[in-house]
Amino acid sequence: MKKILLLTFEYPVGKKYCGGVGQIVKQCRVNLLALGYKAYVLISSGFQKKCPVDLLEPDDSLIHYNNLFGFEKEYGWLGFDYIIQHFVNWTQQLRKVKNHKCPRPKIVYHFHSILRRERESGFRTLNHFLLNQEKMIDIADKIICPSRYEYDNFCRYFPNFSEKLTVIENTIETFPSSGKIIRDIRIKYGIKEDDIVAIYVGRLEKIKGAEVIVSHIPKLLNRHKNLKIFIIGRALEKDLYSKLMRALKKYPQQLFYIRYLEKERLFQLYYLSHIYINPSLSESFSLATHESALCNNALLLNRLSVFDKFRDTALFFSSQEADGNEFISKFKYLIKHKKIRRRLSQKAARIAKEFLANNRLKEDLVKFLKSF
């Protein structure tokens, strides 16, 4: 039975915050286990060996190490058949693995966004992140790309490494609607039957377009007293967080902030919502957009090429507009027109269901690993 080590900075264990990358790593692990591989997950956001790490074993046991030395002493890198990197740390260690005499583990870089593209979109990417991503591209024997959109970007930025590249599209973990949980949410937040519920899921930072929401939703909340807006995600920028806190105090019955929700409960909030907002300036796939579409939300999206699959099933705006007029007008349109919301949500749901039906993550992983 072959052993695979997945490297990531996040994973949905316990009550800890976990974003989209961790959710994708989970789906990869689940499918690898189902295929008969012994899949381990090394979890750490650290770049130095003294930083703590956690190891999730195939039997779901979670081992904590005070530093990377503890993991290396007990397991080491060479005991695995494959190492699949989902982050950009431990490049020095992986370079040593690459240079080790055969046999050695096959090294795969499964990237989730191209950091050069994110920086051009306005993200304040740290230089060592950019450098380490390019090191990983060089070190990896093969590279997994999460979408056709990002494949084209990779070939544009790194044409000399395009022969390493394989597209394995992300998949979606789904949960059925729970009437009980939805009723509990309605009661907790005072949501009435005639209320309009909108949801944003993502980090609270400018690259995710959170500034658009925080700056302009007060105008909507003032005008539409039956509008409830949920903002779900970790706050990474103090100025945006401060603005949000001020808005929460002003609209305690209409605006709600939740740092993190476990996926099953998040899905119930999707089912309860009418409008999903994604003002992001940079996406490589957007797990939350697919999830919300699957749950019959009308989509209100920033104009990005990655959203082309939803081009006839959503309303679009530009997050670059300083006054936010287009965002506000499109949002108002969805609030006022129930039939339009329903028609768009039904179309988007069909797109998401078709994507899910055609997704072949398990089959693609088998084919990929056998290609070595």
C-alpha positions in Angstrom: 0.0 0.0 0.0 1.6 3.2 -1.2 2.0 6.1 1.2 1.3 9.7 0.3 2.1 12.8 2.3 0.0 15.9 1.7 1.5 19.3 2.8 -0.9 22.1 3.6 -1.2 25.2 5.8 -4.8 24.4 6.8 -7.2 21.5 7.2 -10.7 21.2 8.6 -9.9 19.5 12.0 -11.9 20.5 15.1 -13.2 24.0 15.4 -10.2 25.7 13.7 -10.7 28.1 10.8 -10.3 26.5 7.4 -10.6 28.1 4.0 -11.0 26.7 0.5 -7.5 25.2 0.2 -8.0 23.1 3.3 -11.4 21.9 1.9 -9.7 20.8 -1.3 -7.0 19.0 0.5 -9.6 17.2 2.5 -11.4 16.0 -0.7 -8.0 14.8 -2.1 -7.3 12.9 1.1 -10.8 11.3 1.2 -10.4 10.1 -2.4 -6.9 8.9 -2.0 -8.0 6.8 1.1 -10.9 5.4 -0.9 -8.4 4.4 -3.6 -6.4 2.4 -1.1 -3.5 4.8 -0.5 -2.3 5.6 3.0 -2.8 9.3 2.9 -1.1 11.5 5.6 -1.6 15.3 6.0 1.2 17.5 7.4 -0.4 20.8 8.5 1.7 23.9 9.2 1.7 27.5 8.1 5.3 27.9 9.3 8.4 28.3 7.1 11.0 27.5 9.8 11.8 24.0 11.2 11.1 25.3 14.7 7.5 26.0 13.9 4.9 23.5 15.2 3.3 21.0 12.9 0.3 18.6 13.1 0.2 15.2 11.3 -3.2 13.7 10.4 -2.8 10.0 9.9 -4.9 7.7 7.7 -6.9 6.5 10.7 -7.8 10.1 11.6 -5.4 10.3 14.5 -3.9 13.8 14.9 -0.3 14.0 16.2 1.1 17.3 17.3 4.8 18.1 17.0 6.4 21.1 18.6 8.5 21.5 15.5 9.3 19.9 12.2 12.2 18.1 13.7 9.8 15.9 15.6 8.0 14.8 12.4 11.3 14.2 10.6 12.7 12.1 13.5 9.6 9.9 13.6 8.6 9.7 9.9 11.1 11.5 7.7 10.5 12.5 4.1 11.9 9.4 2.4 9.4 7.0 3.8 6.7 8.2 1.4 6.0 7.2 -2.2 4.6 10.6 -3.1 4.8 14.0 -1.5 2.0 16.4 -2.7 2.6 20.1 -1.8 -0.5 22.3 -1.4 1.4 25.3 0.0 4.9 26.9 -0.5 6.8 26.0 2.6 9.6 23.4 3.3 11.2 24.0 -0.1 14.7 23.5 1.3 13.7 20.1 2.6 11.9 19.1 -0.6 15.0 20.2 -2.6 17.1 17.7 -0.6 14.5 15.0 -1.3 14.7 15.8 -5.0 18.5 15.5 -4.9 18.5 12.3 -3.0 19.6 9.2 -4.7 16.8 7.0 -6.0 14.5 5.6 -4.9 13.0 8.8 -3.5 9.4 10.1 -3.2 7.8 11.6 -6.3 7.2 15.3 -5.6 4.0 16.9 -6.8 3.1 20.6 -6.5 -0.7 21.0 -6.4 -1.1 24.8 -6.6 -4.3 26.7 -5.9 -3.5 30.1 -7.3 -0.7 31.8 -9.2 0.8 34.4 -6.9 2.2 36.5 -9.6 -1.3 36.9 -11.0 -2.7 37.7 -7.5 0.0 40.4 -7.0 -1.0 42.0 -10.4 -4.6 41.9 -9.1 -3.6 44.0 -6.1 -2.8 41.4 -3.5 0.1 42.3 -1.2 1.8 39.0 -1.7 5.0 38.6 0.4 8.1 38.2 -1.7 9.1 35.0 0.0 5.8 33.5 -0.9 6.4 34.4 -4.6 9.9 33.1 -4.4 8.9 29.8 -2.8 6.1 29.2 -5.3 8.6 29.5 -8.1 11.0 27.2 -6.2 8.2 24.6 -5.9 7.5 24.8 -9.6 11.1 24.1 -10.3 11.4 21.3 -7.6 8.2 19.4 -8.5 8.4 16.4 -10.8 4.8 17.2 -11.8 2.3 19.9 -11.1 -1.5 19.8 -10.6 -3.5 22.8 -11.8 -7.0 23.4 -10.3 -8.8 24.7 -13.3 -8.6 25.3 -17.1 -8.5 29.1 -16.3 -5.4 28.7 -14.2 -3.8 26.4 -16.7 -3.8 29.2 -19.3 -2.4 31.6 -16.7 0.4 29.1 -15.7 1.4 28.6 -19.3 1.6 32.4 -19.7 3.7 33.0 -16.6 5.8 29.8 -16.7 6.0 28.5 -20.3 9.2 26.6 -19.6 7.4 24.3 -17.1 4.2 23.7 -18.9 5.2 20.1 -19.7 4.9 19.3 -16.0 1.3 20.5 -15.8 -1.9 18.4 -15.5 -5.3 19.8 -14.9 -7.3 18.2 -12.1 -10.4 20.3 -11.4 -11.5 20.9 -7.8 -14.6 19.2 -6.6 -17.3 20.2 -4.1 -18.3 18.5 -0.9 -22.1 18.7 -0.6 -24.5 18.5 2.3 -28.3 18.0 2.2 -30.7 20.7 3.4 -31.6 20.3 7.1 -34.9 21.9 8.1 -34.0 21.8 11.8 -30.7 23.7 11.4 -32.3 26.2 9.0 -35.1 26.9 11.5 -32.5 27.3 14.3 -30.7 29.9 12.1 -33.9 31.7 11.4 -34.7 32.0 15.1 -31.2 32.9 16.2 -30.9 35.8 13.7 -34.6 36.9 13.6 -35.0 36.0 9.9 -38.6 36.3 8.7 -40.2 34.7 5.7 -40.3 37.9 3.7 -36.7 38.8 4.4 -34.1 38.7 1.7 -30.9 37.0 2.8 -27.5 37.6 1.2 -24.2 35.9 2.0 -20.5 36.6 1.4 -18.0 33.8 2.1 -14.3 34.7 2.0 -11.4 36.3 3.9 -12.0 39.9 4.9 -9.3 41.5 2.8 -9.0 43.7 -0.3 -8.0 41.0 -2.7 -11.3 39.3 -2.0 -13.2 42.5 -2.6 -14.4 42.7 0.9 -13.9 46.5 0.8 -16.7 46.7 -1.7 -19.1 45.0 0.7 -18.0 46.8 3.8 -18.1 50.2 2.1 -21.4 50.0 0.3 -23.8 47.7 2.1 -24.9 50.4 4.5 -26.7 52.2 1.6 -28.5 48.9 0.9 -29.3 48.2 4.5 -30.7 51.7 5.0 -33.0 51.4 2.1 -34.1 47.7 2.4 -35.1 46.9 6.0 -36.0 43.4 5.1 -32.4 42.7 3.9 -30.1 40.5 6.0 -26.5 40.1 5.1 -24.1 37.4 6.5 -20.3 37.9 6.2 -18.5 34.6 6.7 -14.7 34.6 6.9 -11.5 35.4 8.8 -10.5 39.1 9.0 -7.0 39.7 7.8 -6.9 43.5 7.4 -7.5 45.7 10.5 -9.0 48.7 8.6 -11.7 46.5 7.0 -12.4 44.8 10.3 -12.8 48.1 12.0 -15.2 49.3 9.3 -17.2 46.1 9.6 -17.4 46.4 13.4 -18.8 49.9 13.1 -21.4 48.7 10.6 -22.3 45.7 12.8 -23.1 48.2 15.7 -25.2 50.3 13.4 -27.2 47.4 11.9 -27.3 44.7 14.6 -30.6 43.2 13.2 -29.5 43.2 9.6 -25.8 42.6 9.4 -24.1 39.5 10.9 -20.4 38.5 11.0 -19.3 34.9 11.6 -15.5 34.1 11.5 -15.9 30.5 10.6 -18.7 27.9 10.1 -18.3 24.2 9.8 -19.1 23.2 6.2 -22.5 21.4 7.0 -23.8 24.5 8.8 -22.4 26.8 6.1 -24.5 24.8 3.6 -27.6 25.4 5.6 -26.9 29.1 5.4 -26.5 28.8 1.6 -29.9 27.0 1.4 -31.5 29.8 3.5 -29.9 32.6 1.4 -31.3 34.2 -1.8 -28.2 36.1 -3.0 -24.5 35.2 -3.0 -21.9 38.0 -3.4 -18.4 37.5 -4.7 -16.6 40.8 -5.3 -13.1 39.1 -5.4 -10.4 40.6 -7.5 -8.6 37.2 -7.9 -9.9 33.6 -8.0 -8.5 30.4 -9.5 -11.8 28.4 -9.0 -14.0 29.8 -6.2 -15.3 26.9 -4.2 -17.9 29.1 -2.4 -19.4 30.3 -5.7 -20.0 26.7 -6.8 -21.4 25.8 -3.4 -23.8 28.7 -3.3 -24.9 28.1 -6.9 -25.6 24.4 -6.0 -27.9 25.7 -3.2 -30.0 27.9 -5.5 -28.5 31.3 -4.7 -28.7 34.1 -7.3 -25.1 35.1 -8.0 -23.8 38.6 -7.9 -20.2 38.4 -9.1 -17.2 40.6 -10.0 -16.3 40.3 -13.6 -13.5 37.7 -13.7 -12.7 35.3 -16.5 -12.8 32.4 -14.0 -16.6 33.0 -13.7 -17.3 32.7 -17.4 -19.2 29.4 -16.9 -21.8 31.5 -15.0 -21.9 34.3 -17.6 -25.6 33.7 -18.6 -26.7 32.8 -15.1 -25.5 35.7 -12.9 -25.4 39.5 -12.6 -21.9 41.0 -12.8 -20.4 44.2 -11.6 -16.9 45.8 -11.4 -15.2 45.8 -8.0 -12.8 48.5 -9.3 -15.5 51.2 -9.3 -14.7 53.5 -6.4 -18.3 54.7 -6.0 -19.7 51.2 -6.1 -22.7 52.3 -8.2 -22.8 49.2 -10.4 -22.5 46.9 -7.4 -25.3 48.8 -5.6 -27.7 48.9 -8.6 -27.2 45.2 -9.4 -27.7 44.3 -5.8 -30.9 46.4 -5.6 -32.2 44.7 -8.8 -31.9 41.3 -7.2 -33.5 42.4 -4.0 -36.5 43.9 -5.8 -37.1 41.2 -8.5 -38.0 37.8 -7.0 -38.7 36.2 -10.4 -35.3 37.3 -11.7 -33.6 35.9 -8.6 -35.4 32.6 -9.0 -34.6 32.3 -12.7 -30.9 33.1 -12.2 -30.6 30.8 -9.3 -32.1 27.9 -11.2 -29.8 28.4 -14.1 -26.7 28.7 -11.8 -27.8 25.5 -10.0 -27.9 23.6 -13.3 -24.4 24.8 -14.1 -23.1 23.7 -10.7 -24.9 20.3 -10.8 -23.5 19.7 -14.3 -20.0 20.5 -13.1 -20.4 18.2 -10.1 -21.8 15.4 -12.3 -18.9 15.6 -14.7 -16.2 16.0 -12.0 -13.7 13.1 -12.0 -11.4 13.9 -9.1 -10.9 10.3 -8.0 -10.4 9.0 -11.5 -8.1 11.9 -12.4 -6.0 11.3 -9.3 -5.6 7.6 -10.2 -4.5 8.4 -13.7 -2.1 11.1 -12.5 -0.4 8.9 -9.9 0.0 6.1 -12.4 1.6 8.4 -14.9 4.9 8.5 -13.0 
